[in-house]
Amino acid sequence: MSACGGTPRRPETGAAAVEGALVSGFVLIPLLAGVLLWGSHFWKEQQVSLYPPRLSQSLAVGTCTASEISARVTSSAAEAIYALNTTTLNGLGITGAGDLASYLTVTVASLPDVGADVTVSLSIPGEGAIGGLVPGSDAILADLTQRLSYVTVTTGSSSGTGCYP
């Protein structure tokens, strides 16, 4: 059959399937890639066991300055976290407890008559999740707060005489 001229028309069977495949490819492929990247991000989050169950109460006993407590907690937490996650942290470029300590932030809050609350925060920057579309969003973050009961925090310099490990 010819269309107003003399050239016969080509059949259009399958054209809708080809158009559907092209259009759905632009929607489904980025959607699948996003699901895989988000899954990878949460898989990495689950790989790091961030903290031992508790910090030792014997980290600081007696009268200590906040900086002494902070230094002892940082060192102890870095060693414990690195020992639990050596392979995972090496994969992130952290090769020892000393390297990991630079990603820890320790805050000491003095509490009258009950010791000190110590908050340890860990923040390891990632390579950027979602293919780099959201910079820095692939960071591993965690917090731990614990009360050290056998310590009194002073504001002066204690020179280590009353602060026992």
Buried (B, 14 or more C-beta within 10 A) or exposed (E): EEEEEEEEEEEEEEEEEEEEEEEEEEEEEEEEEEEEBEEEBEEBBEBBEBBBEEBBBEBBBBBBBBEBBBBBBBBBBBBBBBEBBBEBBEEBEBEEBEBBBEBBEBBBEBEEEEBBBBBBBBEBBBEBBBEEEEEEEBBBEBEBEBBBEEBBBBEEEBEEEBBBE
